[in-house]
């Protein structure tokens, strides 16, 4: 199919996001590696379909051709399925859906970077990270990974990534719960006060008394 079969691009972009994520996530336990492996699978599945072989377009080719006969689904641009399915006009890259997806992707990378800087500074001093992004939510890095995946689902949805997205969200919630147990053991009442005042994932959502996560 035209515009596909670009395997060097698959390798480059997959490696970029995997190495970037590993640099900040730093998986250590078996559970960490399982979650990171699922994230890696999401990234590889995404870029294989984006630049290698468009499996989703292939599986939907009959229905898409009958529903949208004017669209050339051999073109790389047709991989922006939301643009086609929502019957949007103009080039996909100039539409608000794509622009929103780009903001989510770029924003997620910035969140990971700044959250890591804040966390590293706190860990160096042996303190609990409670400033900057950590003053808004307790798990900004997991928020960032979720926003990154959501951004790519908006710009290039596939069967595999749509299936894997909720699985990864659940995995991140479980990792966050484990990290909170460890933080309570290390910081005690300081963490209890922080958790009572700061939501887990959604800024502005006030934690309920006696809860720790998943608000």
Secondary structure, DSSP 8 states (H G I E B T S, - for coil): -TT---HHHHHHHHHHHHHHHHHHH---SHHHHHHHHHHHHHHHHHHIIIII--HHHHHTHHHHHHH-TTS-TTSGGGG-HHHHHTT--S-GGGSHHHHHHHHHHHHHHHHHHHHHHHHHHHHHTT----SGGGGTBS-HHHHHHHHHHHHHHHHS--HHHHHHHHHHHHHHHHHHHHHHHHHHHHHTHHHHHHHHHSBSSSTT----TT--S--
